[in-house]
Amino acid sequence: MEATPRKRLTVSIPEYAMNDLRKEAELTGWSLSALAGEYILDAMYHEPNEETKAAIEEARSGVDMEEVDMSSFENFKKSLGL
């Protein structure tokens, strides 16, 4: 099986994210570069499941959307039924 050709990309991320990425790479046995690449590809090409797609479409359509009262925290909780 032939490897997919790769192109180099340099990115800057916050130090805390780099530390977390390094830890994850160590735990999984992946290289830092390979793990970062997988995360980028997943973010770009991940397709949500059918239930999530339906929820996104419902939210975009505005159907059955309830008003949320943001005038105060108490009113906010009440409008959520809390």
C-alpha positions as CSV (number, residue, x, y, z in Angstrom):
1,M,0.0,0.0,0.0
2,E,1.4,3.4,-1.0
3,A,1.5,6.3,1.5
4,T,-0.5,9.4,0.7
5,P,1.7,12.2,-0.3
6,R,2.0,14.9,2.4
7,K,2.8,18.6,2.4
8,R,4.4,20.4,5.2
9,L,2.4,23.0,7.2
10,T,3.7,25.2,10.0
11,V,1.1,26.4,12.5
12,S,1.3,28.3,15.8
13,I,-0.9,27.2,18.7
14,P,-1.0,28.2,22.3
15,E,1.6,26.6,24.6
16,Y,-1.0,24.8,26.6
17,A,-2.4,23.2,23.5
18,M,1.0,22.1,22.4
19,N,1.7,20.6,25.8
20,D,-1.6,18.7,25.6
21,L,-0.9,17.5,22.1
22,R,2.6,16.3,23.1
23,K,1.0,14.3,26.0
24,E,-1.6,12.8,23.7
25,A,1.1,11.8,21.2
26,E,3.1,10.1,23.9
27,L,0.1,8.2,25.2
28,T,-0.9,7.0,21.7
29,G,2.5,6.4,20.3
30,W,1.9,8.7,17.4
31,S,4.3,11.4,16.3
32,L,3.3,15.0,17.2
33,S,3.0,15.8,13.5
34,A,0.9,12.7,12.7
35,L,-1.5,13.4,15.6
36,A,-1.9,17.1,14.7
37,G,-2.5,16.1,11.1
38,E,-5.2,13.6,12.1
39,Y,-7.0,16.2,14.2
40,I,-7.0,18.7,11.4
41,L,-8.3,16.1,8.9
42,D,-11.0,15.0,11.3
43,A,-12.1,18.6,11.8
44,M,-12.2,19.2,8.1
45,Y,-13.9,16.0,7.0
46,H,-15.9,14.7,9.9
47,E,-19.6,14.4,9.0
48,P,-22.1,14.4,11.9
49,N,-24.5,11.5,12.4
50,E,-28.2,11.8,11.2
51,E,-29.5,12.9,14.6
52,T,-27.0,15.7,14.8
53,K,-27.7,16.8,11.2
54,A,-31.5,16.9,12.0
55,A,-30.8,19.0,15.1
56,I,-28.6,21.4,13.1
57,E,-31.3,21.8,10.4
58,E,-34.0,22.3,13.0
59,A,-31.9,25.0,14.7
60,R,-31.2,26.8,11.4
61,S,-34.9,26.7,10.4
62,G,-36.1,28.5,13.5
63,V,-39.1,26.1,13.8
64,D,-40.1,25.4,17.4
65,M,-37.5,27.8,18.7
66,E,-38.4,29.2,22.2
67,E,-37.5,32.6,23.4
68,V,-34.8,32.8,26.1
69,D,-35.1,35.7,28.4
70,M,-31.6,37.1,29.0
71,S,-32.6,40.2,31.0
72,S,-31.5,38.6,34.2
73,F,-30.1,35.3,35.4
74,E,-33.3,34.4,37.2
75,N,-35.4,35.1,34.1
76,F,-32.9,33.1,32.0
77,K,-33.4,30.1,34.3
78,K,-37.2,30.5,34.3
79,S,-37.2,30.6,30.4
80,L,-35.3,27.3,30.4
81,G,-37.7,25.8,32.8
82,L,-35.2,25.5,35.6
